[in-house]
Amino acid sequence: MSGSPEKLVFQGQDFKFMAAYSQYSTKFDKASTDEEKESLNHAISSLHRGEISYEEFYNLINKGQVEKRFHRSQITTSRKFEYRRKEQKQDRLKRHK
């Protein structure tokens, strides 16, 4: 080998490719081994040639990482008068126990 792999550069592509290239660039800068860099270079060049889809590209560059899932907590709301009635009822129950 001639040394460590270098970051590939592509110019004049569409928005989706540039977003993928941005992710590739970030991962490449954080990569610690030459094998990781080679696999990233292979993934971006395959995407550029159209051999793999964007989904496959993201799966390749994110392998070994825990996927963060979106979790939405349920928020329950009530109207002001409903809240007041509930509070008054709870206060009455507390007083007479």
C-alpha positions, -999 to +999 in steps of 0.1 A: +000+000+000+011+036-005+001+048+029-032+058+045-062+063+023-072+099+014-106+115+015-123+114-019-137+146-034-167+149-057-180+181-073-213+192-089-236+165-076-273+167-065-285+175-030-290+139-019-254+130-029-240+161-012-258+152+020-244+117+018-210+131+011-213+153+042-219+122+063-191+104+046-167+133+053-176+134+090-172+097+094-139+097+075-125+124+097-134+105+128-122+071+115-091+058+134-080+029+112-071+026+076-097-002+071-125+020+082-113+047+058-110+022+029-146+009+036-159+045+036-141+053+004-155+022-012-191+031+000-190+067-014-174+056-047-200+029-051-228+054-044-213+078-069-212+052-096-248+042-088-239+006-078-257+010-044-287+029-032-287+056-006-302+033+020-274+008+014-248+035+017-261+047+050-263+011+063-226+006+053-213+038+069-234+033+101-226-003+107-215-010+143-233+020+157-264+020+178-293+035+160-311+062+179-348+058+178-373+086+181-395+082+212-425+104+218-440+107+252-477+111+254-488+143+270-522+145+285-540+178+287-572+191+302-591+222+300-589+248+328-623+241+343-617+204+342-585+208+360-601+231+387-630+206+392-605+177+396-584+197+421-615+208+441-627+172+443-592+160+455-592+188+481-626+178+494-616+141+497-584+151+516-604+173+540-630+146+549-607+116+552 
